[in-house]
Amino acid sequence: MKRLILLMVMFATCCAKPEDLSGKVFVFPKETKTDHVKLQTSQTEFSSVTACLRFQTDLTRNYGLFSLATTAHSNAFLLFKRESVDVIDVEARDGKADFGSLSFPRNTWHSVCATWRSDNGVAQVWMDGKATIKRFIRTRAITGAPITILGQEQDAYGGNFDEAQSFIGMITDVHMWDQVLPASEIKRYMAYKHFTPGNVFNWGALEYDITGDILVEEESEVM
């Protein structure tokens, strides 16, 4: 019986179908050290990354926006909003760069993209259509099976969440590419125009699992 249940779980996992979340948002309604969304991908090596999402929150403390971990690096690729009102951290394989002088009005929708490439270490953030300066995170390519989390920041592979860093608010339009997108494509994403969907994570064909009290709601109900 146990073997049958295990086989059924494995079959359900391997055969899960991507879901089109166009016009929908993830709602994170409470502070917690457990609730999160896990994004699924079979890719295990990233020499470059572009990650984009839109979010709304009224938080003034620290919170994680996008957390990708491997067994070797809990911050393999991380977007983290600092308590300082105008700073986003980008981390790659535990190397870090701070991007400041950004604007985060509360209870307002924001579009953010972060890029990084391992060959020259250059990283950059785009916030609500504007690009920051470029900074340096010199490290090697990200390798190993990733666990990617929305709503929490991983301090260990797949867990060790800190309630005081959990995200409260709404997230939508999550995309990730295994390359640095041209500025023209990022601008199109920022402007809600047609752009090339992510080839790692695609909001229009997303495989994900929800743990806890996180809602999937229509965009028209919250925007």
C-alpha positions as CSV (number, residue, x, y, z in Angstrom):
1,M,0.0,0.0,0.0
2,K,2.8,2.4,0.9
3,R,4.6,1.6,-2.3
4,L,1.4,2.3,-4.3
5,I,0.9,5.7,-2.5
6,L,4.6,6.6,-3.3
7,L,4.1,5.7,-6.9
8,M,1.0,7.8,-7.1
9,V,2.8,10.8,-5.6
10,M,5.7,10.4,-8.0
11,F,3.3,10.1,-11.0
12,A,1.4,13.3,-9.9
13,T,4.7,15.2,-9.5
14,C,6.3,14.2,-12.8
15,C,3.1,14.8,-14.8
16,A,2.1,18.1,-13.3
17,K,1.0,20.5,-16.0
18,P,2.1,24.1,-16.3
19,E,-0.6,26.6,-15.4
20,D,-1.4,29.8,-17.2
21,L,-1.5,32.5,-14.5
22,S,-2.1,35.4,-16.8
23,G,-4.3,37.9,-15.2
24,K,-3.8,36.4,-11.7
25,V,-1.7,37.2,-8.6
26,F,-0.3,35.4,-5.6
27,V,-1.6,36.9,-2.4
28,F,0.5,36.5,0.7
29,P,-1.8,37.8,3.5
30,K,0.2,37.2,6.7
31,E,3.6,37.1,8.4
32,T,4.8,33.5,8.7
33,K,7.8,31.3,8.8
34,T,6.2,28.5,6.7
35,D,3.9,29.8,3.9
36,H,5.5,30.1,0.5
37,V,5.3,29.3,-3.2
38,K,7.8,26.9,-4.7
39,L,8.5,27.3,-8.5
40,Q,9.5,24.2,-10.5
41,T,12.2,23.9,-13.2
42,S,14.3,21.1,-14.5
43,Q,17.2,23.4,-15.3
44,T,20.3,22.9,-13.2
45,E,22.9,25.4,-14.6
46,F,22.7,29.2,-15.0
47,S,25.7,31.1,-16.3
48,S,23.5,34.2,-16.6
49,V,20.1,35.2,-15.0
50,T,17.3,37.7,-15.6
51,A,14.5,37.6,-13.0
52,C,11.5,39.8,-13.2
53,L,8.3,40.2,-11.2
54,R,5.7,42.7,-10.1
55,F,4.8,43.2,-6.4
56,Q,2.8,45.3,-4.0
57,T,3.3,45.6,-0.2
58,D,3.0,48.0,2.7
59,L,6.1,46.5,4.5
60,T,8.9,48.8,5.8
61,R,11.1,45.9,7.2
62,N,13.3,43.5,5.3
63,Y,11.7,41.0,3.0
64,G,12.6,38.5,0.3
65,L,11.2,38.9,-3.2
66,F,12.8,36.0,-5.1
67,S,15.0,33.3,-3.5
68,L,16.8,30.6,-5.6
69,A,18.9,28.2,-3.6
70,T,21.1,25.2,-4.4
71,T,22.6,22.6,-2.1
72,A,25.9,24.6,-2.2
73,H,24.5,28.1,-1.9
74,S,21.4,29.2,0.0
75,N,21.6,32.5,-1.8
76,A,22.4,31.2,-5.3
77,F,20.3,34.0,-6.7
78,L,18.4,36.4,-4.4
79,L,16.4,39.6,-4.7
80,F,16.0,41.0,-1.2
81,K,14.5,44.3,-0.1
82,R,16.4,45.9,2.8
83,E,14.8,47.8,5.6
84,S,16.6,50.9,4.3
85,V,13.8,52.6,2.3
86,D,15.7,52.6,-1.1
87,V,17.9,49.5,-1.3
88,I,17.5,46.1,-3.1
89,D,20.2,43.5,-2.6
90,V,21.1,41.1,-5.5
91,E,23.0,38.0,-4.5
92,A,24.6,35.4,-6.7
93,R,26.3,32.3,-5.2
94,D,26.4,34.3,-1.9
95,G,28.2,37.2,-3.5
96,K,26.2,40.5,-3.0
97,A,25.7,43.9,-4.5
98,D,23.5,46.7,-3.1
99,F,21.4,48.9,-5.4
100,G,20.3,52.1,-3.8
101,S,18.4,55.3,-4.6
102,L,15.3,53.4,-5.6
103,S,11.8,54.4,-4.9
104,F,9.3,52.2,-3.1
105,P,6.0,53.9,-2.3
106,R,3.9,51.6,-0.2
107,N,0.7,50.1,-1.4
108,T,1.8,50.7,-5.0
109,W,2.5,48.1,-7.7
110,H,6.2,48.0,-8.7
111,S,8.0,46.2,-11.5
112,V,11.5,44.9,-10.8
113,C,14.0,43.0,-12.9
114,A,17.5,41.9,-11.8
115,T,20.3,40.7,-14.2
116,W,23.6,39.0,-13.6
117,R,26.2,37.2,-15.7
118,S,29.0,35.0,-14.4
119,D,31.5,35.6,-17.1
120,N,32.2,39.2,-16.1
121,G,30.3,39.5,-12.8
122,V,28.1,42.4,-13.9
123,A,24.7,42.8,-12.2
124,Q,22.0,45.4,-12.6
125,V,18.5,46.2,-11.3
126,W,15.6,47.7,-13.2
127,M,12.9,49.3,-11.1
128,D,9.6,50.7,-12.6
129,G,11.2,51.2,-16.0
130,K,14.5,52.8,-14.8
131,A,17.9,51.0,-14.8
132,T,20.4,51.4,-12.0
133,I,24.1,51.6,-12.4
134,K,25.9,48.3,-12.9
135,R,27.7,46.6,-10.0
136,F,30.0,43.7,-9.7
137,I,29.3,40.2,-8.3
138,R,32.3,38.1,-9.4
139,T,31.6,34.4,-9.1
140,R,31.1,31.3,-11.1
141,A,28.0,29.9,-12.8
142,I,25.1,28.7,-10.6
143,T,25.0,24.9,-10.7
144,G,22.9,22.2,-9.0
145,A,19.2,21.5,-8.7
146,P,17.5,24.7,-7.6
147,I,14.8,25.3,-5.2
148,T,13.1,28.7,-6.0
149,I,10.8,30.3,-3.4
150,L,8.4,33.3,-3.4
151,G,7.3,34.7,-0.1
152,Q,10.3,33.7,2.0
153,E,14.1,34.0,1.9
154,Q,16.0,30.7,2.2
155,D,18.8,30.5,4.8
156,A,19.1,26.8,3.9
157,Y,18.3,24.7,0.9
158,G,14.5,24.8,0.8
159,G,13.9,26.2,4.2
160,N,15.1,27.8,7.5
161,F,12.8,30.7,6.8
162,D,12.8,33.8,9.1
163,E,9.3,35.1,9.9
164,A,10.7,38.6,10.1
165,Q,11.8,38.4,6.5
166,S,8.6,36.9,5.0
167,F,6.8,38.8,2.3
168,I,3.3,40.2,2.9
169,G,1.4,41.5,-0.2
170,M,0.9,40.4,-3.8
171,I,3.2,39.1,-6.5
172,T,2.5,38.6,-10.2
173,D,4.1,38.3,-13.6
174,V,7.1,36.2,-12.5
175,H,9.6,35.3,-15.2
176,M,13.1,34.1,-15.3
177,W,15.6,33.6,-18.1
178,D,18.9,31.8,-18.3
179,Q,20.5,34.9,-20.0
180,V,20.7,38.6,-19.6
181,L,17.8,40.1,-21.5
182,P,18.5,43.1,-23.8
183,A,17.5,46.4,-22.4
184,S,14.8,46.6,-25.1
185,E,13.1,43.4,-23.8
186,I,13.3,44.5,-20.1
187,K,11.7,47.9,-21.1
188,R,8.9,46.0,-22.8
189,Y,8.3,44.0,-19.7
190,M,8.3,47.1,-17.5
191,A,5.8,48.8,-19.9
192,Y,3.4,45.8,-19.9
193,K,4.0,45.3,-23.6
194,H,4.6,42.0,-25.4
195,F,7.9,40.5,-24.5
196,T,9.6,37.1,-24.8
197,P,8.4,35.0,-21.8
198,G,10.9,33.5,-19.4
199,N,12.5,30.2,-20.5
200,V,13.1,29.1,-16.9
201,F,9.9,30.4,-15.2
202,N,7.0,31.7,-17.4
203,W,4.0,33.2,-15.7
204,G,1.9,32.0,-18.6
205,A,3.0,28.4,-18.1
206,L,4.1,28.1,-14.5
207,E,4.7,24.9,-12.5
208,Y,4.4,25.7,-8.8
209,D,3.4,24.4,-5.4
210,I,1.8,26.4,-2.6
211,T,2.4,25.7,1.1
212,G,0.2,27.5,3.6
213,D,-2.4,30.2,3.3
214,I,-1.5,31.8,0.0
215,L,-4.2,32.7,-2.4
216,V,-4.4,32.8,-6.2
217,E,-6.7,35.6,-7.2
218,E,-7.8,37.4,-10.3
219,E,-5.8,40.5,-11.0
220,S,-9.0,42.6,-11.5
221,E,-9.9,41.9,-7.9
222,V,-6.7,43.4,-6.4
223,M,-5.4,46.0,-8.9
